[in-house]
């Protein structure tokens, strides 16, 4: 059985890596006024953060149309027997549900959808693991079993400079956003039950990042091999410095660098920074 791996653009996996591991990507879009741009196709993260400085109104985001999923699946069934789709949390986007619905519309192809319950570079962990297994001939059931096993040790925490984007985009309650703004809080956030919620309230950016590193250390100090990713919103230099520092501190952890692209960046805002990891 030949199995294709499909994900969406919010995994932010560079095209060269997608090509290397035969990963198929379906983009979400960011909308400025009446103009929609498919992230990773029509607009890069750098272009997005430059553009957002010149607009008064926050852009909106949209999931891929179900028709695009159907079209992709119809094309894939010419060469594959099954598809494993790995998507961002169903609690913040309808993308996962769109993949499920499209899978029911396509005959002659088994579609297995996986809700990673978070997004960005940590979503990429699941995608890359699945892609490597698929290239080795693993069947969909074995791939999904491995992804569910990974989920048991996967962690992700992040902080934002301004809570207003999350609140305006409906990803955080108004009360939480107002409280955070009044107190100038830089809360550490995480996903719980598929949605973004505060983990701890921290007063400064430096302390918030330090707290996330402490949470990483709780797992890293056990000495087991781990994969980790540092994710930034237009703060590459700062993220790289943190990666260098942590790589030296935790030799058992393999660190990578990723970014919050246009769709997730719309909700988190420039300056957001997070770390995600799992035990290998």
Backbone bond lengths (Angstrom), bond angles and torsions (degrees), N, CA, C in turn:
res aa  C-N    CA-C-N  psi(-1)  N-CA   C-N-CA  omega(-1)  CA-C   N-CA-C  phi
1 X - - - 1.466 - - 1.518 110.83 -
2 X 1.322 116.65 128.50 1.460 121.05 177.58 1.525 108.53 -96.09
3 X 1.328 115.55 128.63 1.459 121.30 -176.87 1.525 110.62 -117.85
4 X 1.321 116.57 126.95 1.466 121.91 176.29 1.525 109.32 -94.03
5 X 1.324 116.05 149.04 1.465 121.41 177.03 1.525 108.59 -111.83
6 X 1.325 114.83 125.25 1.468 121.93 179.98 1.519 108.62 -121.37
7 X 1.299 117.05 139.21 1.462 121.57 172.31 1.514 108.71 -139.36
8 X 1.315 116.20 -178.51 1.464 119.70 176.36 1.525 109.42 -110.38
9 X 1.307 115.64 173.46 1.462 120.60 -173.12 1.518 114.00 -65.88
10 X 1.349 118.25 -20.84 1.465 118.77 -174.94 1.528 113.22 -74.40
11 X 1.335 117.89 -2.53 1.467 119.43 171.16 1.538 109.31 -74.74
12 X 1.338 116.21 -19.35 1.465 123.47 178.13 1.535 112.03 50.07
13 X 1.320 114.58 51.13 1.465 121.09 175.52 1.528 107.72 -93.13
14 X 1.330 118.54 122.29 1.468 120.83 -178.95 1.527 112.17 -54.36
15 X 1.319 116.11 147.15 1.471 121.33 -176.38 1.523 112.03 -56.84
16 X 1.327 117.49 -38.58 1.464 119.83 -178.97 1.523 111.09 -60.63
17 X 1.313 116.94 -37.55 1.471 120.61 179.41 1.520 110.23 -75.29
18 X 1.337 116.95 -38.19 1.466 119.58 176.28 1.526 110.17 -60.17
19 X 1.316 116.19 -42.38 1.468 120.30 179.66 1.524 110.88 -65.88
20 X 1.321 116.94 -41.25 1.468 121.64 -177.97 1.524 111.44 -61.03
21 X 1.329 116.08 -40.49 1.469 119.84 -175.47 1.533 112.76 -105.07
22 X 1.324 116.45 12.73 1.463 121.61 174.96 1.537 111.85 58.31
23 X 1.333 115.58 47.32 1.467 121.77 179.98 1.527 109.04 -96.35
24 X 1.315 117.02 130.00 1.462 121.96 179.31 1.533 108.91 -97.83
25 X 1.327 116.46 130.60 1.458 121.12 -174.13 1.526 111.93 -116.91
26 X 1.324 115.78 132.67 1.463 122.06 175.58 1.532 107.68 -112.27
27 X 1.332 118.22 120.43 1.465 119.62 -173.02 1.527 115.52 -83.92
28 X 1.322 115.24 144.16 1.463 122.12 163.67 1.522 106.51 -86.30
29 X 1.328 116.70 170.17 1.466 120.04 -177.00 1.521 111.72 -126.11
30 X 1.323 114.32 152.38 1.458 122.03 171.35 1.524 106.51 -114.26
31 X 1.336 116.25 137.11 1.459 120.71 -171.17 1.530 110.84 -118.55
32 X 1.334 116.13 115.86 1.469 122.59 173.86 1.519 107.21 -100.95
33 X 1.335 117.41 107.31 1.456 120.16 -178.39 1.517 110.63 65.02
34 X 1.334 115.81 -113.65 1.475 120.00 178.58 1.524 112.15 -105.82
35 X 1.332 116.15 1.63 1.462 120.56 -177.48 1.527 111.22 -100.21
36 X 1.329 115.92 121.20 1.457 121.41 178.49 1.530 109.83 -101.49
37 X 1.314 115.47 135.32 1.458 121.12 -179.98 1.527 108.84 -123.83
38 X 1.327 117.25 126.53 1.457 121.02 176.78 1.535 108.53 -77.91
39 X 1.341 114.86 120.34 1.465 116.28 -178.08 1.522 110.55 -68.08
40 X 1.305 115.15 148.44 1.457 123.58 -177.05 1.532 112.64 70.27
41 X 1.342 116.69 -1.62 1.471 121.14 177.85 1.527 109.66 -122.67
42 X 1.340 116.09 -59.16 1.466 121.40 -177.59 1.524 112.87 -96.78
43 X 1.322 117.42 -19.39 1.459 120.01 -175.63 1.529 109.53 -148.12
44 X 1.327 115.67 136.51 1.463 121.06 177.79 1.527 109.38 -94.54
45 X 1.309 116.00 168.90 1.463 120.55 177.85 1.531 110.30 -61.70
46 X 1.326 116.48 -42.90 1.467 120.37 -179.71 1.532 110.83 -61.80
47 X 1.319 116.54 -45.02 1.465 120.71 179.08 1.530 110.72 -63.16
48 X 1.324 116.02 -38.88 1.458 120.51 179.88 1.521 111.49 -62.42
49 X 1.319 117.89 -49.35 1.471 120.16 -176.83 1.534 111.57 -68.83
50 X 1.323 117.55 -26.47 1.470 120.14 172.98 1.529 110.29 -71.19
51 X 1.337 116.34 -42.46 1.462 121.32 -177.31 1.522 112.05 -68.66
52 X 1.308 117.82 -37.91 1.465 120.91 -173.79 1.531 111.68 -66.94
53 X 1.341 116.34 -21.40 1.463 120.26 177.72 1.528 111.62 -72.25
54 X 1.339 116.58 -17.65 1.468 121.04 -174.72 1.524 113.94 -103.24
55 X 1.338 117.20 5.08 1.464 119.71 -178.43 1.522 110.21 -117.85
56 X 1.324 115.04 147.20 1.461 119.76 -179.92 1.524 111.52 -83.03
57 X 1.329 115.80 -36.53 1.457 120.46 -175.56 1.521 110.64 -101.04
58 X 1.321 116.26 134.44 1.448 121.94 178.20 1.532 109.80 -61.20
59 X 1.333 118.25 133.03 1.470 119.42 177.88 1.526 110.73 -66.44
60 X 1.306 115.77 164.64 1.464 120.82 174.80 1.528 108.36 -107.75
61 X 1.312 115.87 171.49 1.466 120.37 179.25 1.522 109.28 -128.10
62 X 1.320 115.86 156.11 1.467 118.88 179.39 1.522 110.42 -143.87
63 X 1.339 114.73 145.06 1.458 121.24 177.65 1.526 109.92 -73.32
64 X 1.323 118.24 163.74 1.465 119.83 177.07 1.528 110.18 -65.66
65 X 1.324 118.19 144.83 1.470 120.11 175.17 1.532 110.06 -65.11
66 X 1.315 116.61 144.37 1.471 120.35 -179.54 1.523 110.68 -58.13
67 X 1.335 116.41 -32.94 1.456 120.07 178.90 1.519 112.77 -59.30
68 X 1.324 117.06 -31.70 1.466 120.44 178.52 1.531 110.28 -69.68
69 X 1.319 115.81 -38.67 1.466 119.40 174.68 1.530 110.57 -61.67
70 X 1.340 115.96 -47.60 1.460 120.62 -178.99 1.530 110.32 -59.21
71 X 1.312 116.03 -46.15 1.469 121.61 179.65 1.527 111.03 -59.53
72 X 1.342 115.39 -43.86 1.469 120.41 179.57 1.523 111.12 -64.06
73 X 1.339 116.57 -45.45 1.464 120.59 -179.55 1.535 111.73 -64.52
74 X 1.333 116.22 -40.09 1.468 119.93 179.11 1.526 110.09 -61.62
75 X 1.311 116.47 -38.27 1.467 120.59 179.28 1.528 110.57 -70.09
76 X 1.332 116.29 -41.78 1.459 120.20 -177.27 1.527 112.37 -67.24
77 X 1.329 117.44 -31.87 1.469 118.82 -175.81 1.531 112.63 -68.73
78 X 1.336 116.28 -9.97 1.468 119.56 175.15 1.534 110.73 -69.65
79 X 1.326 115.80 -25.87 1.468 119.97 -176.48 1.524 113.84 -121.85
80 X 1.340 116.55 -17.17 1.464 119.72 -173.50 1.533 111.83 -122.97
81 X 1.324 114.37 156.91 1.461 120.91 176.91 1.522 111.55 -95.53
82 X 1.342 115.54 -25.83 1.465 120.14 -175.41 1.522 110.35 -147.82
83 X 1.328 114.80 160.42 1.465 122.49 176.57 1.519 108.36 -132.32
84 X 1.317 116.18 134.76 1.466 121.11 168.28 1.526 106.27 -108.86
85 X 1.347 116.13 116.43 1.468 122.54 -179.85 1.524 108.97 -101.22
86 X 1.313 116.76 128.46 1.462 121.21 -178.68 1.526 108.36 -120.32
87 X 1.328 116.38 116.83 1.470 119.66 -171.66 1.516 114.22 -129.31
88 X 1.331 113.50 162.16 1.459 120.07 178.06 1.520 111.15 -62.21
89 X 1.306 115.37 164.08 1.463 121.59 -172.85 1.522 113.07 -51.08
90 X 1.324 115.03 131.34 1.466 120.54 178.13 1.523 111.46 -68.89
91 X 1.343 116.80 -10.32 1.458 119.87 178.16 1.514 113.78 -80.26
92 X 1.347 117.50 -13.84 1.464 120.17 -179.68 1.530 112.67 -122.41
93 X 1.333 117.46 -4.80 1.460 120.56 -179.69 1.523 109.64 -155.51
94 X 1.324 115.69 152.15 1.457 120.70 176.91 1.520 113.39 -89.16
95 X 1.331 117.69 10.00 1.461 121.87 -175.89 1.533 112.23 -60.18
96 X 1.314 116.31 -45.86 1.472 120.25 179.09 1.532 110.40 -59.18
97 X 1.336 116.10 -46.92 1.471 119.60 179.83 1.525 110.89 -62.82
98 X 1.348 116.45 -34.45 1.461 120.62 177.52 1.515 111.84 -63.72
99 X 1.322 116.37 -39.79 1.460 120.67 178.40 1.530 110.75 -65.37
100 X 1.338 116.43 -41.73 1.466 120.98 179.10 1.527 110.48 -62.20
101 X 1.344 116.05 -46.58 1.466 120.69 -178.79 1.525 111.01 -63.40
102 X 1.330 116.76 -42.58 1.466 120.38 -179.80 1.527 110.73 -65.88
103 X 1.332 116.13 -36.91 1.453 119.90 179.27 1.521 112.51 -60.69
104 X 1.332 115.44 -33.40 1.467 120.29 178.68 1.531 111.92 -72.86
105 X 1.335 116.58 -18.41 1.463 120.28 -177.20 1.528 112.98 -89.48
106 X 1.326 116.32 -15.79 1.471 120.07 -174.82 1.529 109.95 -103.28
107 X 1.314 116.30 122.56 1.468 121.14 179.30 1.526 110.33 -91.98
108 X 1.319 115.27 149.45 1.454 119.67 176.41 1.512 114.70 83.31
109 X 1.337 117.04 13.24 1.462 121.41 178.77 1.523 108.46 -146.00
110 X 1.311 116.53 127.40 1.460 120.70 176.12 1.527 108.70 -84.52
111 X 1.329 116.69 124.16 1.463 121.11 -179.47 1.530 108.90 -115.25
112 X 1.321 115.74 121.37 1.460 122.63 178.34 1.523 108.03 -113.37
113 X 1.326 118.08 116.21 1.462 121.65 -178.80 1.525 110.52 -100.58
114 X 1.320 115.58 138.36 1.468 122.02 -179.60 1.522 109.03 -123.63
115 X 1.321 115.76 121.78 1.472 122.70 177.40 1.517 107.18 -90.97
116 X 1.346 117.12 109.84 1.467 118.36 -176.24 1.532 112.25 -78.14
117 X 1.335 117.21 -10.08 1.470 123.89 173.68 1.522 113.28 67.51
118 X 1.319 117.21 13.36 1.465 122.75 170.87 1.522 106.73 -155.27
119 X 1.323 119.86 -148.67 1.461 118.96 -176.20 1.536 110.40 -163.18
120 X 1.312 115.32 -173.84 1.471 125.42 175.10 1.528 113.36 61.73
121 X 1.337 116.81 -143.92 1.454 120.64 -172.86 1.509 114.24 -58.65
122 X 1.335 116.98 -26.78 1.465 119.90 179.18 1.528 109.52 -74.51
123 X 1.308 116.83 -35.59 1.467 121.20 170.71 1.526 108.92 -57.75
124 X 1.321 115.49 -38.26 1.462 120.81 179.05 1.516 113.64 -60.31
125 X 1.357 117.81 -31.67 1.468 120.46 175.94 1.524 110.72 -54.50
126 X 1.338 114.61 -48.63 1.469 120.27 -177.65 1.532 110.77 -64.58
127 X 1.333 115.28 -42.15 1.460 120.15 -176.95 1.534 111.27 -63.23
128 X 1.325 115.74 -46.75 1.465 119.58 -178.31 1.526 111.69 -66.49
129 X 1.329 117.03 -39.30 1.463 120.06 178.14 1.529 109.93 -63.18
130 X 1.330 115.97 -45.03 1.464 120.56 179.91 1.524 110.80 -63.17
131 X 1.331 116.61 -42.06 1.472 120.55 -178.16 1.516 111.58 -64.53
132 X 1.329 116.98 -41.47 1.463 120.32 178.91 1.530 110.51 -64.35
133 X 1.333 116.27 -41.07 1.460 120.04 178.90 1.530 111.23 -65.59
134 X 1.338 116.17 -40.39 1.467 120.18 -179.64 1.528 110.69 -63.39
135 X 1.330 116.49 -40.14 1.461 120.04 179.23 1.530 111.44 -65.23
136 X 1.335 116.49 -26.16 1.467 121.09 178.84 1.525 111.80 -87.22
137 X 1.350 115.72 0.09 1.463 119.45 175.61 1.512 115.99 94.60
138 X 1.346 117.68 9.94 1.465 120.46 179.96 1.529 110.54 -65.45
139 X 1.331 116.16 145.38 1.462 119.11 178.09 1.529 110.55 -83.69
140 X 1.344 118.56 165.13 1.473 121.71 -176.46 1.524 113.37 -56.79
141 X 1.330 116.90 -39.31 1.461 120.18 -178.88 1.523 111.72 -62.72
142 X 1.331 116.71 -41.75 1.462 120.96 179.30 1.526 110.65 -66.73
143 X 1.337 115.81 -39.01 1.469 120.10 178.86 1.523 110.20 -63.85
144 X 1.320 117.17 -47.03 1.468 120.66 -179.24 1.527 111.41 -64.49
145 X 1.312 116.48 -37.10 1.466 119.74 177.73 1.526 110.52 -61.20
146 X 1.326 116.02 -41.90 1.474 120.97 178.41 1.534 110.53 -66.09
147 X 1.319 118.07 -41.11 1.465 120.80 -179.34 1.531 111.14 -64.21
148 X 1.321 116.56 -39.98 1.471 119.93 178.00 1.529 110.49 -67.81
149 X 1.309 116.77 -32.99 1.468 120.38 176.51 1.525 110.05 -66.82
150 X 1.330 117.10 -43.08 1.471 121.40 177.71 1.519 111.30 -60.24
151 X 1.319 116.03 -37.74 1.465 120.68 -175.22 1.527 112.05 -59.69
152 X 1.337 116.95 -27.62 1.466 121.49 -177.99 1.527 112.25 -63.29
153 X 1.336 117.36 -30.05 1.473 119.33 -177.84 1.527 113.27 -113.94
154 X 1.323 116.74 5.74 1.465 120.10 -178.45 1.530 110.70 -79.16
155 X 1.331 115.90 132.50 1.458 122.32 178.86 1.536 108.93 -133.39
156 X 1.313 116.18 149.98 1.466 120.39 176.34 1.523 109.46 -154.59
157 X 1.321 115.98 130.52 1.464 122.01 178.25 1.527 108.05 -135.55
158 X 1.319 116.47 146.95 1.458 119.22 -179.78 1.520 110.43 -151.41
159 X 1.324 114.99 162.16 1.455 120.45 176.75 1.518 108.84 -131.18
160 X 1.342 115.66 154.26 1.461 121.04 178.22 1.524 108.86 -124.81
161 X 1.321 115.20 152.17 1.461 119.97 178.96 1.528 112.14 -77.89
162 X 1.333 116.21 -27.58 1.466 121.06 -176.16 1.528 108.96 -143.21
163 X 1.327 116.09 122.04 1.461 120.59 -177.77 1.529 113.62 -76.74
164 X 1.335 117.82 -10.40 1.467 120.01 -171.56 1.527 112.29 -63.82
165 X 1.340 118.08 -36.23 1.466 119.43 179.67 1.523 111.34 -63.31
166 X 1.321 116.59 -42.93 1.465 120.49 178.56 1.520 110.81 -62.64
167 X 1.326 115.72 -40.71 1.469 119.93 -178.78 1.528 110.91 -68.70
168 X 1.342 116.84 -45.97 1.469 120.87 -178.27 1.518 111.48 -65.80
169 X 1.320 116.65 -30.43 1.456 120.41 179.92 1.518 113.11 -85.45
170 X 1.345 116.90 1.11 1.456 120.88 177.42 1.518 114.25 77.39
171 X 1.350 117.30 14.95 1.468 119.92 -179.23 1.519 112.52 -96.26
172 X 1.326 117.92 -4.52 1.457 122.47 176.65 1.514 107.13 -147.45
173 X 1.329 117.94 142.39 1.464 120.07 -175.79 1.525 111.72 -66.70
174 X 1.329 116.38 152.00 1.469 122.05 -179.84 1.521 111.14 -58.88
175 X 1.324 116.37 -41.44 1.470 120.14 -177.86 1.528 110.67 -61.40
176 X 1.319 116.56 -43.10 1.458 120.03 -179.87 1.527 111.01 -66.05
177 X 1.319 116.19 -38.65 1.464 120.28 -179.04 1.520 111.08 -68.44
178 X 1.337 116.96 -44.58 1.469 121.07 -179.33 1.513 110.42 -63.09
179 X 1.329 117.02 -44.69 1.452 121.18 179.23 1.513 110.78 -59.99
180 X 1.320 116.21 -44.39 1.449 120.25 -179.82 1.518 112.04 -63.48
181 X 1.323 117.23 -41.05 1.462 121.51 -179.33 1.523 111.60 -66.74
182 X 1.330 115.99 -42.21 1.464 120.05 -178.35 1.524 111.78 -63.49
183 X 1.312 115.62 -38.74 1.457 120.07 -176.70 1.521 112.84 -92.67
184 X 1.341 116.14 2.12 1.468 121.00 -175.92 1.528 110.73 53.20
185 X 1.323 114.61 42.31 1.456 120.76 -178.97 1.527 110.45 -82.98
186 X 1.338 116.12 141.88 1.462 122.32 172.28 1.526 106.82 -111.82
187 X 1.320 117.97 78.16 1.464 119.06 -172.75 1.520 112.85 -67.62
188 X 1.322 114.49 146.29 1.458 120.20 168.58 1.529 105.62 -83.08
189 X 1.330 116.34 126.68 1.458 122.20 -177.12 1.522 110.15 -112.02
190 X 1.318 116.12 159.71 1.460 120.85 173.41 1.525 108.62 -156.65
191 X 1.329 114.83 174.59 1.460 119.97 176.51 1.522 109.25 -93.60
192 X 1.311 115.18 131.84 1.468 121.11 175.71 1.520 107.08 -137.94
193 X 1.336 116.13 126.30 1.466 120.11 -175.66 1.531 111.45 52.18
194 X 1.342 114.68 39.45 1.471 123.95 172.49 1.529 114.92 77.48
195 X 1.340 118.79 0.97 1.466 120.86 179.23 1.530 110.23 -122.45
196 X 1.330 115.64 162.61 1.462 121.41 -178.57 1.528 109.93 -84.66
197 X 1.313 116.05 125.19 1.463 121.40 178.73 1.529 109.04 -137.62
198 X 1.345 117.04 155.82 1.468 119.25 175.65 1.528 110.84 -66.13
199 X 1.317 116.07 139.98 1.462 121.84 174.81 1.522 109.58 -98.28
200 X 1.323 116.12 -49.26 1.464 122.24 175.28 1.515 109.02 -149.04
201 X 1.327 116.56 149.65 1.463 121.04 176.69 1.523 109.24 -95.42
202 X 1.318 115.20 121.32 1.467 122.40 -178.26 1.531 107.95 -119.99
203 X 1.320 116.80 147.63 1.467 119.45 -172.57 1.531 114.59 -86.21
204 X 1.322 118.68 -26.58 1.464 119.87 -177.41 1.529 111.01 -131.92
205 X 1.328 114.79 159.00 1.466 120.71 179.01 1.528 111.03 -61.11
206 X 1.322 116.38 -44.99 1.461 120.73 -178.24 1.522 111.11 -60.27
207 X 1.329 116.56 -43.31 1.463 120.20 -179.12 1.534 111.19 -70.41
208 X 1.328 116.22 -33.97 1.468 119.70 178.86 1.530 110.21 -64.51
209 X 1.333 116.70 -45.00 1.460 120.42 177.91 1.526 110.22 -64.40
210 X 1.336 115.46 -40.53 1.465 120.24 178.26 1.523 111.89 -60.83
211 X 1.337 116.11 -37.95 1.469 119.89 179.74 1.533 110.66 -67.59
212 X 1.331 117.12 -38.79 1.464 120.24 177.82 1.530 109.98 -63.30
213 X 1.340 116.31 -40.22 1.471 120.46 177.59 1.531 110.25 -63.07
214 X 1.332 117.08 -38.36 1.470 120.48 177.03 1.528 111.09 -60.98
215 X 1.325 115.99 -41.05 1.464 120.24 179.51 1.526 110.98 -65.13
216 X 1.333 115.79 -39.18 1.465 120.28 174.88 1.524 110.27 -62.09
217 X 1.318 116.40 -43.20 1.464 121.23 -176.64 1.527 111.96 -62.01
218 X 1.330 117.08 -32.56 1.462 120.61 179.51 1.528 111.33 -57.65
219 X 1.332 116.47 -36.45 1.466 120.54 177.07 1.526 111.72 -86.92
220 X 1.335 116.34 -39.66 1.468 120.48 -174.77 1.523 112.38 -66.93
221 X 1.326 117.47 -31.77 1.474 120.01 -176.45 1.521 112.62 -68.06
222 X 1.335 117.04 -12.23 1.461 120.44 177.25 1.523 111.18 -71.95
223 X 1.343 115.66 -17.13 1.463 120.31 174.53 1.509 116.23 85.96
224 X 1.337 117.55 -2.01 1.470 119.18 -179.72 1.530 109.98 -76.78
225 X 1.340 118.14 152.04 1.469 120.10 178.48 1.531 110.49 -61.43
226 X 1.317 116.19 136.70 1.456 121.54 -179.23 1.519 110.66 -138.03
227 X 1.327 115.11 154.12 1.459 122.31 170.50 1.527 107.03 -110.22
228 X 1.321 117.16 136.45 1.463 120.86 179.15 1.515 109.90 -139.53
229 X 1.313 115.59 154.53 1.460 120.97 178.01 1.523 109.28 -137.26
230 X 1.314 115.62 135.76 1.467 122.00 175.11 1.521 106.71 -103.44
231 X 1.324 115.91 125.99 1.463 121.72 -172.22 1.520 109.24 -118.85
232 X 1.320 117.30 132.97 1.465 120.31 -175.96 1.520 111.26 -132.97
233 X 1.329 115.03 156.31 1.464 121.90 174.49 1.530 108.16 -110.85
234 X 1.320 115.65 89.94 1.464 122.94 178.60 1.527 112.67 62.45
235 X 1.327 116.59 37.79 1.466 123.00 177.89 1.529 108.90 -135.38
236 X 1.324 116.26 49.87 1.464 120.86 -172.59 1.522 112.62 -61.09
237 X 1.322 117.25 -41.79 1.469 119.68 -177.55 1.527 111.00 -63.32
238 X 1.334 116.61 -44.97 1.458 120.44 179.10 1.536 110.81 -64.14
239 X 1.336 116.00 -41.59 1.458 120.27 179.94 1.527 111.20 -65.02
240 X 1.323 117.13 -39.17 1.465 120.96 178.78 1.524 111.25 -65.58
241 X 1.329 116.36 -39.59 1.471 120.03 177.86 1.526 110.20 -62.67
242 X 1.332 116.27 -41.55 1.458 120.72 179.20 1.530 110.29 -65.36
243 X 1.336 116.25 -40.83 1.459 120.60 178.39 1.525 110.55 -60.53
244 X 1.320 117.56 -45.63 1.466 121.31 179.95 1.526 111.23 -60.76
245 X 1.326 115.37 -42.92 1.464 121.20 -179.27 1.539 111.35 -64.54
246 X 1.333 116.31 -45.27 1.461 120.46 -176.75 1.528 112.03 -73.68
247 X 1.332 117.15 -33.16 1.467 120.53 178.11 1.524 110.52 -61.14
248 X 1.317 115.90 -37.68 1.460 120.83 179.21 1.530 110.91 -72.58
249 X 1.329 115.49 -36.64 1.464 120.84 -176.45 1.527 112.28 -74.76
250 X 1.353 116.07 -35.36 1.470 120.43 -175.43 1.533 109.78 -122.80
251 X 1.336 117.96 83.39 1.472 120.71 -176.78 1.530 113.99 -65.54
252 X 1.321 118.18 -18.17 1.472 120.98 179.31 1.527 112.58 -84.75
253 X 1.337 116.45 -0.90 1.465 120.77 -177.77 1.526 109.84 -111.24
254 X 1.324 115.70 127.90 1.466 120.81 175.23 1.524 108.25 -92.61
255 X 1.329 117.15 114.34 1.464 122.08 -176.06 1.524 111.67 -98.80
256 X 1.325 115.16 143.56 1.458 121.67 173.54 1.528 107.82 -129.92
257 X 1.312 115.66 166.05 1.460 121.50 -179.35 1.528 109.38 -116.84
258 X 1.332 117.02 134.36 1.458 120.88 176.71 1.522 108.79 -141.89
259 X 1.317 116.89 -170.71 1.459 120.30 -173.19 1.522 111.33 -147.48
260 X 1.323 114.43 158.96 1.455 121.50 170.17 1.525 106.06 -89.13
261 X 1.328 116.45 113.70 1.454 120.83 -178.57 1.520 112.58 -82.57
262 X 1.337 117.70 -169.23 1.462 121.92 -173.82 1.527 115.66 -53.77
263 X 1.331 118.45 -47.84 1.468 119.85 -175.43 1.524 111.40 -66.41
264 X 1.325 117.97 -51.90 1.459 120.44 179.93 1.529 109.97 -72.11
265 X 1.330 116.57 -34.83 1.466 120.59 177.65 1.519 112.96 -62.06
266 X 1.336 117.09 -29.98 1.464 121.06 176.22 1.519 110.43 -59.49
267 X 1.311 116.84 -38.73 1.466 121.21 -175.67 1.525 113.35 -88.46
268 X 1.331 117.40 -28.58 1.461 119.35 -178.19 1.519 113.14 -94.97
269 X 1.329 117.17 -29.66 1.456 120.58 -179.79 1.525 112.23 84.38
270 X 1.318 114.69 159.62 1.464 121.19 179.58 1.528 110.37 -62.11
271 X 1.314 116.11 142.27 1.466 120.70 177.83 1.517 114.08 97.40
272 X 1.335 117.60 -10.81 1.469 119.79 178.09 1.515 109.94 -62.36
273 X 1.337 114.83 148.34 1.471 119.26 179.97 1.522 108.34 -148.19
274 X 1.323 116.74 138.45 1.463 120.39 -179.56 1.509 111.98 -145.52
275 X 1.324 115.36 164.33 1.458 122.15 174.60 1.525 108.06 -133.79
276 X 1.316 116.20 134.12 1.462 121.88 175.84 1.507 109.75 -129.04
277 X 1.336 117.45 152.35 1.459 120.46 -178.33 1.520 111.86 -159.59
278 X 1.314 115.28 164.51 1.460 121.33 170.28 1.513 109.17 -150.70
279 X 1.330 115.94 156.92 1.467 122.07 178.98 1.522 108.54 -86.96
280 X 1.306 115.68 127.62 1.464 120.64 -178.25 1.519 111.68 -73.41
